[in-house]
Amino acid sequence: MEGESTRQLKIASQIKRDMAEIIRGRGMAAFDGALVSVSGVKITPDLSIAKIYVSIFPSDKSARVMEIINESSRALRGELGRRVGKQFRIVPELAFYLDDSLDYVEHIEELLKK
């Protein structure tokens, strides 16, 4: 988070909150029965691109769910725009990334059990 301005952090936090609600509102059925949560958001200094990190459970559905999310990114951005349009001058482009840190933690725990 080093080097990010207060404004970037505030906007990222707002987007994280709103995207979490939007995704939750669509329900698990929209994501092939997987649980999708927004684990983090980083925004470029010019506020034009928001990198949204999502965790997917169960992780074996990750590839399919990322496909679904990327296919619906325009609709997700539109929904975000309706929520934050009054607060933001421009709604940033959304780029989704898989946050597989939970898989990493699970993997480490498995290794430690041996």
N, C-alpha and C positions, 0 to 999 in steps of 0.2 A: 504494500500500500504506500510505500515511500514515494514521495514526489507528486502525489496526487493532491490537487487543490481541494480546499474545503467544499467548494462548489461541486467538483466532480464527485466527491464522497457523498454529498447530500443527494445529488441526482441519482447516483448509483443505488443508494439506499432506497430512494423512492421507487425506482424501477424494480428493484428486487422485491419490495413489498407488493407492488401492483402486479408484477408478473406471477408471483406466487399465488395471488388471489385469482388471477385469470386462469392459470393452469388448474388450480384446485376446483374452480367453477366448472371446468370442462369435464371433470370426473375421470376416474381411472379407465372407464370404457373407451374414452377418446384416445387413450394411449395404450391400446392393446392389453388392458388389464394391469398395467404397471403403475406403480406409485412414483410420481415425478415430483421432485422438489427442487426449488431454486436454491443453490448453495452459495452463490456469489454473483456479483455483477461488477464489472470494471468498465469505465467509460473513457474514451479517448479524450485528450486535452481539449480538442475542438468540439467535444460533445456530439459528434456526428455518428459514432458507432458505440453501441453497448454490447460488450461481450458478456453473455449470460451463461453461467455454468450451472448445469443441472445434474442432479443425482437421480439414478433410476434404480428401482428395486422391483422385482429381482433383476440382477445385473445381466442375466442371460437374454433379456429382452432389449438391452441397450441399443443395439444396432437398429432394430425395427422402430423403436420409440424415437430415436434421433432422426430417422427418416421422416416419421410422422411430424415431428416438431419442425424440421426444416421445410417440409412441404406446406406447413400452415404458418410459416413465419410472417408472411404478409398479413394474414388475418390477425395474428397475435399482435403485430405492430399496430394495426388499425385499432384493435381493442385498447391497447396501451395508449394510443393517441387520444381516444375518446375519454380516457381517465385523466390523463395529464396535460391535455391540450391547453388548458387554461394556465398551467404552471410553467410549461416549457415553450420556448419560442419555436423550436423544431423538435420533432420526435426522432430520436436517433434510429439509424438502421440497427437491426438486431442480428447478432451472430451468436449461434448457440454452440456450446462446447460441453462435452461429457466430462463431468467431474467424477473420476473413478478413484478418488482418495479412499472411499469406503472399502472398495475392493482391495486396495493396497493395505489398509489396516487389517482386513480379514486375512489377507495373505500372510502378513507378519504374525498375526495371532496363530495361524496354522503352523507356521515355522517354529514358533516358540513352544508349541505343544509337543513337538517331536523330541 
